[in-house]
Amino acid sequence: MKIKITEVYDLLYSLGLTPDNTLFFHTAYAVWLCVERQERLLLVTKWLYPAVAEHYKTTWNAVERNLRRAVTEVWENRRSRMEEIAGAAIEKKPRPVQFLGMLTAYLLKGRVA
């Protein structure tokens, strides 16, 4: 079963992120790509960030910066929701790759045959 990008959007909305900023779309596309191929989480700066950057005609550095900003916004404003998604208490702010992994796992939960 494929995950629709709208499912990723709904998850980001639940974390307080909104589509009034490019960080929303960079994060959503990064998560969607990771859902499609989880191994992208292994080398985010070589595989994932460049793929998102190419899609949005920007640089991988801009993608990384936006993902860091997204993590910070969620950490500061919706930490309890982030912990619900993770299924555990989170002691320190996750790195972008950890955040992406958490969201990917959440979306895939219950969909593996």
HELIX and SHEET records of a PDB file:
HELIX    1   1 ILE A    5  SER A   14  1                                  10    
HELIX    2   2 THR A   22  GLU A   36  1                                  15    
HELIX    3   3 GLN A   38  LEU A   41  5                                   4    
HELIX    4   4 VAL A   44  LEU A   48  3                                   5    
HELIX    5   5 TYR A   49  TYR A   56  1                                   8    
HELIX    6   6 TRP A   60  ASN A   77  1                                  18    
HELIX    7   7 ARG A   79  ALA A   86  1                                   8    
HELIX    8   8 PRO A   96  LEU A  108  1                                  13    
END                                                                             
